[in-house]
């Protein structure tokens, strides 16, 4: 299972009022940052590298940032660690052992991201070890392997959640019988409640107020479950959106509604919550297969959900499930949102910046200038953080004189090209290829959304990287036929 993750955070003590990014997907676990004054267009070679730090170790962990410190997890040798760095300079501050090694064919090391709560950090290792650390000096406060403690089993690709802190509780998924989800006293690990029998999923939980109580919702290995945060009582469950391979995406909550999704041919659903006095129910508003989040969790901006439906970047109306556009050029990846812009990370190591634009994304140029090994970018008041297996790099993305502003719908990949709507910006000569596009391919694609139409045409060419496919990756627009050419226009 290959994963690329994006996260937003304040990265430097240079701005005293900069927002914190203390946990997985940010302050509200929704993939959105309140940062402002960020670049609307990147320089040609990509955002400037501020510093580089090595020695993180293997793993899929992203970053948490608090009070100018950067926290992550990594595996070195036979041990997983929680690590701290100075976000302004890249200096390593400490590294604390936090679980044994985890080795798997799709990638070794920890999957989760440490959670900051006051002076403490809470990290989950891939083997199920929950470690609590004083963030000031890296000293371990307490530790527990929750899989062993509660009779669970390490799932196929490793325990992957980022612990949820809610009040005096740390909430995790051991996946045990009678203890699918548990709440522990965050100060000492004492069991406060246990709930459910589901196997563990790969998703991280969320908490919110509704119906007169605090609710906890998570995606287990078998379904979406809603629980009373105070007692662990199961309030409702919804299994239709689950698959039995890997349920990964974090649920999205807004105004009494939950958006949930998984891949492996499954789909997405919008659930409407109802109830009062501690009794909450969930009712399906819709279920469809147009948004299939694999390892990407979607982001809600206004009335639209942005996410990756398997390997297709998709914009969908939240309340109806209607798809407004699709974009194949990024490939499978992750996204986050800040200051009116979407930050996009493709599996093929392309980092992109796009303006939030519900109608469509246009003007895309997948230039090779910024195709470096990117794993976990993170955006903030000053810096965008990214991680390779062993290295962390912050990039300057704060607005500065001399940088232009992208027009509506512009999507930037390093070397930037912006074109007005309706103007022909590229074409590919099909006569250079012996395998012309057959009429049936054109006919079948004609009924698709313009972006899907273009993708269908270029999917006809099965070569790994023919010129026509490269062109499709570079610029999205409306595909049409003009003599012996495919014409791409905005």
C-alpha positions as CSV (number, residue, x, y, z in Angstrom):
1,X,0.0,0.0,0.0
2,X,1.6,3.2,-1.2
3,X,0.8,6.4,0.6
4,X,1.4,10.1,0.2
5,X,0.1,12.6,2.7
6,X,-0.4,16.4,2.8
7,X,-0.8,18.5,5.9
8,X,-0.9,22.2,6.9
9,X,0.8,23.8,9.8
10,X,2.4,26.9,11.2
11,X,6.1,26.2,10.9
12,X,8.0,29.0,12.5
13,X,8.1,31.0,15.7
14,X,8.7,34.1,13.5
15,X,5.0,34.7,13.5
16,X,3.8,34.7,17.1
17,X,0.1,34.4,16.2
18,X,0.7,31.6,13.7
19,X,-2.0,28.8,14.0
20,X,-1.0,25.5,15.5
21,X,-1.2,22.2,13.6
22,X,-1.1,19.9,16.6
23,X,-2.3,16.6,15.1
24,X,-3.3,14.6,12.1
25,X,-5.1,16.8,9.5
26,X,-4.7,19.9,11.6
27,X,-6.5,21.5,14.5
28,X,-10.0,20.2,13.6
29,X,-8.8,17.0,11.8
30,X,-10.4,18.4,8.6
31,X,-7.3,19.0,6.4
32,X,-7.7,22.8,6.5
33,X,-5.5,25.6,7.8
34,X,-6.4,29.1,8.9
35,X,-3.1,30.5,7.6
36,X,-3.3,33.4,5.2
37,X,-0.9,35.5,3.1
38,X,0.4,32.5,1.3
39,X,1.7,32.4,-2.3
40,X,-0.9,32.1,-5.0
41,X,1.9,31.2,-7.5
42,X,5.1,29.4,-6.9
43,X,8.5,30.4,-8.4
44,X,9.5,28.3,-11.5
45,X,11.8,25.9,-9.5
46,X,9.3,25.4,-6.7
47,X,9.2,27.0,-3.3
48,X,12.6,27.8,-1.8
49,X,14.1,25.2,0.4
50,X,14.8,26.8,3.8
51,X,16.7,24.0,5.5
52,X,17.2,20.2,5.2
53,X,17.3,17.7,8.1
54,X,18.2,14.1,7.8
55,X,17.9,11.0,10.0
56,X,14.1,10.8,10.4
57,X,14.1,7.1,9.6
58,X,11.6,5.0,7.6
59,X,7.9,5.5,7.9
60,X,4.7,7.1,6.7
61,X,4.3,9.5,9.6
62,X,3.6,13.2,8.9
63,X,4.2,16.2,11.2
64,X,2.6,17.9,14.1
65,X,3.7,21.4,14.9
66,X,3.4,23.3,18.1
67,X,5.2,26.3,19.6
68,X,7.8,26.3,16.8
69,X,8.6,22.6,17.2
70,X,8.1,19.9,14.6
71,X,7.2,16.4,15.7
72,X,7.1,13.2,13.7
73,X,7.8,9.4,13.9
74,X,10.3,7.2,12.2
75,X,11.9,3.8,12.3
76,X,15.6,3.3,12.7
77,X,16.9,-0.3,12.9
78,X,14.7,-2.4,15.1
79,X,13.0,0.5,16.9
80,X,10.4,3.2,16.1
81,X,11.0,6.7,17.5
82,X,9.1,9.9,18.1
83,X,11.3,12.8,17.0
84,X,11.4,16.5,17.7
85,X,13.0,19.2,15.5
86,X,13.2,23.0,15.7
87,X,10.9,24.1,12.9
88,X,12.9,27.3,12.3
89,X,16.4,25.7,11.9
90,X,15.9,21.9,11.4
91,X,18.0,21.1,14.5
92,X,17.1,17.7,16.0
93,X,16.0,18.2,19.6
94,X,15.4,14.6,20.8
95,X,14.4,11.1,19.7
96,X,12.5,8.8,22.0
97,X,12.0,5.0,21.4
98,X,8.3,4.3,20.8
99,X,7.6,0.7,19.8
100,X,9.4,-2.1,18.0
101,X,10.2,-2.2,14.3
102,X,7.5,-2.9,11.8
103,X,8.5,-4.2,8.4
104,X,6.1,-4.8,5.5
105,X,6.6,-5.1,1.7
106,X,4.8,-1.8,1.0
107,X,6.9,0.2,3.4
108,X,8.5,-0.1,6.9
109,X,8.0,1.9,10.0
110,X,5.2,4.0,11.7
111,X,2.1,5.1,9.9
112,X,0.5,7.5,12.4
113,X,1.2,11.1,13.3
114,X,1.9,12.1,16.9
115,X,-0.8,14.2,18.6
116,X,0.2,17.3,20.7
117,X,-1.9,17.9,23.8
118,X,-0.6,20.6,26.2
119,X,2.9,19.4,27.2
120,X,2.4,15.9,26.0
121,X,2.8,14.0,22.8
122,X,0.8,10.8,22.0
123,X,2.1,8.5,19.3
124,X,0.9,5.1,18.0
125,X,3.5,2.8,16.5
126,X,2.7,0.3,13.7
127,X,2.9,-2.6,16.3
128,X,0.2,-1.0,18.5
129,X,2.4,0.7,21.1
130,X,0.9,3.9,22.4
131,X,3.6,6.1,23.8
132,X,3.1,9.3,25.8
133,X,6.1,11.7,25.9
134,X,6.9,15.1,27.4
135,X,7.4,17.3,24.4
136,X,9.8,19.6,26.2
137,X,12.5,17.0,26.8
138,X,11.4,13.8,25.1
139,X,11.1,11.9,28.4
140,X,8.6,9.0,28.3
141,X,5.6,9.4,30.7
142,X,3.9,6.1,30.1
143,X,3.5,3.4,27.4
144,X,1.2,0.6,26.5
145,X,0.8,-1.8,23.6
146,X,-3.0,-1.5,23.2
147,X,-3.2,-4.4,20.8
148,X,-1.7,-6.8,23.4
149,X,-3.6,-5.2,26.3
150,X,-7.1,-5.4,24.7
151,X,-6.7,-8.6,22.7
152,X,-6.6,-7.1,19.2
153,X,-4.4,-8.0,16.2
154,X,-2.0,-5.9,14.2
155,X,-3.8,-5.3,10.9
156,X,-2.3,-6.2,7.5
157,X,-0.4,-2.9,6.8
158,X,0.2,-2.0,10.5
159,X,-1.7,0.1,13.0
160,X,-2.1,3.4,11.3
161,X,-4.2,5.8,13.4
162,X,-3.2,9.0,15.0
163,X,-4.5,9.0,18.6
164,X,-7.4,11.3,19.3
165,X,-7.3,13.4,22.5
166,X,-10.7,14.5,23.8
167,X,-10.9,16.1,27.2
168,X,-9.2,13.7,29.7
169,X,-9.3,10.8,27.2
170,X,-7.0,9.4,24.6
171,X,-9.1,7.3,22.1
172,X,-7.6,4.6,19.9
173,X,-8.6,1.4,18.0
174,X,-7.0,-1.8,19.4
175,X,-9.6,-3.9,17.5
176,X,-10.2,-6.4,20.3
177,X,-13.4,-8.3,21.2
178,X,-15.4,-6.0,23.4
179,X,-12.6,-3.4,22.9
180,X,-12.7,-2.4,19.2
181,X,-12.4,1.2,20.4
182,X,-11.2,2.2,23.8
183,X,-10.8,5.4,25.8
184,X,-7.9,5.7,28.3
185,X,-7.1,8.3,30.9
186,X,-4.5,10.4,29.1
187,X,-2.4,10.9,32.2
188,X,-1.9,7.3,33.2
189,X,-3.4,4.9,30.6
190,X,-6.3,3.7,32.9
191,X,-9.2,2.2,31.0
192,X,-12.2,4.5,31.0
193,X,-14.4,2.6,28.6
194,X,-14.4,-0.1,25.9
195,X,-16.7,-0.4,22.9
196,X,-17.5,-2.7,20.1
197,X,-16.2,-5.9,18.5
198,X,-14.9,-4.7,15.1
199,X,-11.4,-5.3,13.9
200,X,-9.3,-2.2,13.8
201,X,-9.4,0.0,10.7
202,X,-6.6,2.3,9.4
203,X,-8.6,5.6,10.0
204,X,-8.3,8.1,12.8
205,X,-11.2,9.1,14.9
206,X,-12.9,12.5,15.2
207,X,-15.0,14.1,18.0
208,X,-17.8,16.7,17.9
209,X,-20.8,18.0,19.8
210,X,-24.3,16.9,18.5
211,X,-27.6,15.9,20.1
212,X,-26.7,17.3,23.5
213,X,-23.6,15.1,23.9
214,X,-20.0,14.7,22.8
215,X,-19.8,12.2,19.9
216,X,-16.8,10.1,18.7
217,X,-16.9,8.7,15.2
218,X,-14.4,6.4,13.6
219,X,-14.0,4.1,10.7
220,X,-13.2,0.5,11.9
221,X,-12.3,-2.4,9.9
222,X,-16.0,-3.2,9.4
223,X,-17.9,0.1,9.4
224,X,-18.5,3.7,10.5
225,X,-19.4,3.8,14.2
226,X,-20.8,6.7,16.3
227,X,-20.3,6.5,20.1
228,X,-21.0,8.6,23.2
229,X,-17.6,10.1,24.0
230,X,-18.4,10.0,27.7
231,X,-19.3,6.3,28.0
232,X,-18.4,4.5,24.8
233,X,-22.0,3.6,24.2
234,X,-22.6,2.7,20.5
235,X,-25.2,5.1,19.2
236,X,-25.3,4.0,15.6
237,X,-23.3,2.3,12.8
238,X,-23.2,2.3,9.0
239,X,-21.5,-0.5,7.2
240,X,-22.4,0.1,3.5
241,X,-19.4,2.3,2.9
242,X,-16.9,-0.1,4.4
243,X,-14.7,-2.6,2.5
244,X,-13.0,-5.6,4.1
245,X,-9.5,-4.6,2.8
246,X,-8.6,-1.2,4.2
247,X,-10.8,1.6,5.5
248,X,-8.5,4.5,5.8
249,X,-10.1,7.9,5.2
250,X,-10.9,10.1,8.2
251,X,-14.7,11.0,8.3
252,X,-15.7,14.6,7.7
253,X,-18.3,16.3,10.0
254,X,-20.2,19.5,9.3
255,X,-23.5,20.8,10.6
256,X,-25.1,17.5,11.6
257,X,-23.8,15.6,8.5
258,X,-20.9,13.1,8.0
259,X,-19.2,12.4,4.8
260,X,-17.5,9.0,4.7
261,X,-15.6,7.1,1.9
262,X,-13.5,4.1,1.1
263,X,-11.9,2.6,-2.0
264,X,-11.5,-1.0,-3.3
265,X,-14.6,-0.5,-5.5
266,X,-16.8,0.9,-2.7
267,X,-17.7,4.6,-2.7
268,X,-18.9,7.4,-0.5
269,X,-21.9,8.3,1.6
270,X,-23.4,11.4,3.3
271,X,-25.1,10.6,6.6
272,X,-27.5,12.9,8.3
273,X,-27.5,12.8,12.1
274,X,-30.6,13.3,14.2
275,X,-31.6,13.1,17.9
276,X,-31.4,14.8,21.2
277,X,-30.9,14.0,24.9
278,X,-28.0,11.7,24.2
279,X,-29.7,9.6,21.6
280,X,-28.2,10.1,18.1
281,X,-29.1,8.3,14.9
282,X,-27.6,8.4,11.4
283,X,-29.6,8.2,8.2
284,X,-28.2,7.8,4.7
285,X,-28.7,10.8,2.4
286,X,-27.0,9.2,-0.5
287,X,-24.5,6.6,-1.4
288,X,-22.6,6.6,-4.7
289,X,-19.3,5.3,-6.2
290,X,-18.1,8.7,-7.5
291,X,-15.7,9.4,-4.6
292,X,-13.7,6.5,-3.5
293,X,-11.0,7.7,-1.0
294,X,-8.2,5.2,-0.8
295,X,-5.6,6.6,1.6
296,X,-6.6,10.2,0.9
297,X,-9.1,11.9,3.3
298,X,-11.3,14.5,1.5
299,X,-11.5,18.2,2.3
300,X,-14.7,20.2,2.6
301,X,-14.5,23.8,1.3
302,X,-17.8,25.7,1.2
303,X,-20.4,23.4,-0.4
304,X,-17.9,21.2,-2.2
305,X,-15.8,18.1,-1.2
306,X,-12.4,17.8,-2.8
307,X,-10.7,14.4,-2.8
308,X,-9.2,11.6,-4.8
309,X,-11.6,9.0,-6.1
310,X,-9.0,6.3,-6.3
311,X,-6.6,8.0,-8.7
312,X,-8.8,10.8,-10.0
313,X,-8.9,14.2,-8.3
314,X,-12.7,14.9,-7.9
315,X,-14.8,17.9,-6.9
316,X,-18.3,16.9,-5.6
317,X,-21.3,18.8,-4.1
318,X,-21.5,17.7,-0.5
319,X,-25.3,17.7,-0.1
320,X,-26.2,15.9,-3.4
321,X,-23.1,13.8,-4.3
322,X,-23.1,15.4,-7.8
323,X,-19.7,15.5,-9.4
324,X,-18.7,18.9,-10.7
325,X,-15.4,18.0,-12.2
326,X,-12.7,15.3,-12.3
327,X,-8.9,15.7,-13.0
328,X,-6.6,12.8,-13.9
329,X,-3.4,14.7,-14.1
330,X,-2.2,14.5,-10.5
331,X,-2.8,10.8,-10.3
332,X,-3.5,9.2,-6.9
333,X,-2.5,11.5,-4.1
334,X,-3.4,13.7,-1.1
335,X,-4.7,17.2,-0.7
336,X,-5.1,19.9,2.0
337,X,-6.5,23.5,1.9
338,X,-5.2,26.9,3.0
339,X,-5.8,30.5,2.1
340,X,-8.1,29.7,-0.9
341,X,-5.7,27.2,-2.3
342,X,-5.6,23.4,-2.6
343,X,-2.2,21.8,-2.0
344,X,-1.9,18.6,-4.0
345,X,0.6,15.7,-3.8
346,X,0.7,13.0,-6.4
347,X,2.1,9.5,-6.0
348,X,4.5,10.2,-8.9
349,X,6.2,12.9,-6.7
350,X,4.6,16.0,-8.2
351,X,3.7,18.7,-5.8
352,X,0.9,21.1,-6.9
353,X,-0.8,24.3,-5.9
354,X,-4.4,24.9,-7.1
355,X,-7.0,27.6,-6.5
356,X,-10.2,26.4,-4.9
357,X,-12.5,26.4,-7.9
358,X,-15.7,24.4,-7.7
359,X,-16.4,24.5,-11.4
360,X,-13.2,22.9,-12.6
361,X,-9.4,23.0,-12.4
362,X,-7.6,24.4,-15.4
363,X,-4.3,25.6,-16.6
364,X,-2.4,22.6,-15.2
365,X,1.2,22.2,-16.1
366,X,3.0,19.1,-14.6
367,X,6.5,20.5,-15.1
368,X,9.5,18.3,-14.3
369,X,11.2,21.1,-12.4
370,X,9.7,20.2,-9.0
371,X,9.5,16.4,-9.4
372,X,11.5,15.5,-6.3
373,X,10.8,12.7,-3.9
374,X,7.9,14.2,-1.9
375,X,6.0,12.3,0.7
376,X,4.4,14.6,3.3
377,X,4.2,18.3,2.5
378,X,2.8,20.6,5.1
379,X,1.9,24.3,4.6
380,X,2.1,27.1,7.1
381,X,2.5,30.8,7.7
382,X,6.0,30.6,6.3
383,X,6.9,27.1,5.2
384,X,5.6,24.1,3.3
385,X,7.1,20.9,4.9
386,X,7.7,17.7,2.9
387,X,9.3,14.5,3.8
388,X,11.2,11.7,2.1
389,X,11.8,8.5,4.1
390,X,14.9,10.0,5.8
391,X,14.7,13.8,5.2
392,X,12.5,16.7,6.0
393,X,12.5,19.9,3.8
394,X,10.6,23.1,4.5
395,X,9.9,25.5,1.6
396,X,9.0,29.2,1.8
397,X,5.4,29.8,0.5
398,X,4.6,33.1,2.2
399,X,3.5,35.9,-0.1
400,X,6.3,38.2,-1.1
401,X,6.8,41.1,-3.6
402,X,7.5,39.9,-7.1
403,X,5.2,36.9,-7.1
404,X,2.1,36.9,-9.3
405,X,-1.4,35.8,-8.4
406,X,-3.0,32.9,-10.2
407,X,-6.3,33.4,-12.0
408,X,-9.4,31.4,-11.2
409,X,-8.7,27.7,-11.6
410,X,-5.0,27.9,-12.1
411,X,-3.0,24.9,-11.0
412,X,0.7,25.2,-10.6
413,X,3.4,22.5,-10.7
414,X,6.7,24.3,-10.4
415,X,7.2,25.8,-13.9
416,X,3.9,27.7,-14.2
417,X,1.8,28.3,-17.2
418,X,-1.5,30.2,-17.0
419,X,-3.8,30.6,-20.0
420,X,-7.2,32.2,-20.4
421,X,-10.3,30.1,-20.8
422,X,-11.1,29.1,-24.4
423,X,-7.6,29.5,-25.7
424,X,-5.8,26.6,-27.4
425,X,-2.7,25.9,-25.4
426,X,-1.4,22.6,-26.6
427,X,-2.0,19.8,-29.1
428,X,-0.6,16.4,-29.8
429,X,-0.2,15.1,-33.4
430,X,-1.9,11.7,-33.6
431,X,-0.6,11.1,-37.1
432,X,2.8,10.4,-35.5
433,X,1.4,7.3,-34.0
434,X,0.5,4.1,-35.9
435,X,-2.4,3.3,-33.5
436,X,-4.9,6.1,-34.3
437,X,-7.7,6.5,-31.9
438,X,-10.5,4.3,-33.2
439,X,-14.0,5.7,-33.7
440,X,-15.5,3.6,-30.9
441,X,-13.1,5.1,-28.3
442,X,-14.1,8.6,-29.4
443,X,-17.8,7.7,-29.3
444,X,-17.5,6.1,-25.9
445,X,-15.6,9.1,-24.5
446,X,-18.0,11.6,-26.0
447,X,-20.6,10.9,-23.3
448,X,-18.1,11.6,-20.5
449,X,-17.3,14.7,-18.5
450,X,-14.8,16.7,-20.5
451,X,-11.9,15.9,-18.2
452,X,-12.8,12.2,-18.2
453,X,-13.2,12.4,-21.9
454,X,-9.6,13.6,-22.3
455,X,-8.5,10.9,-19.9
456,X,-10.3,8.2,-21.8
457,X,-8.7,9.3,-25.1
458,X,-5.2,9.2,-23.7
459,X,-5.8,6.0,-21.7
460,X,-6.2,4.4,-25.2
461,X,-2.4,4.7,-25.5
462,X,-1.0,1.9,-23.3
463,X,2.7,2.9,-23.5
464,X,4.1,3.9,-20.1
465,X,4.9,7.5,-21.1
466,X,4.1,8.4,-24.7
467,X,4.1,12.0,-25.8
468,X,0.4,12.2,-25.9
469,X,0.1,10.9,-22.3
470,X,2.6,13.4,-21.1
471,X,0.5,16.1,-22.7
472,X,-2.6,14.8,-21.0
473,X,-0.7,15.0,-17.7
474,X,0.5,18.5,-18.4
475,X,-2.7,20.3,-19.3
476,X,-6.3,19.6,-18.6
477,X,-9.0,21.0,-20.7
478,X,-11.6,20.0,-23.2
479,X,-10.5,17.3,-25.6
480,X,-11.6,17.5,-29.2
481,X,-10.4,16.3,-32.6
482,X,-9.0,18.7,-35.2
483,X,-7.8,16.8,-38.3
484,X,-5.0,14.6,-37.0
485,X,-4.7,16.3,-33.6
486,X,-6.1,16.1,-30.2
487,X,-6.6,19.7,-29.2
488,X,-6.4,20.7,-25.5
489,X,-8.1,24.0,-24.7
490,X,-9.2,25.8,-21.5
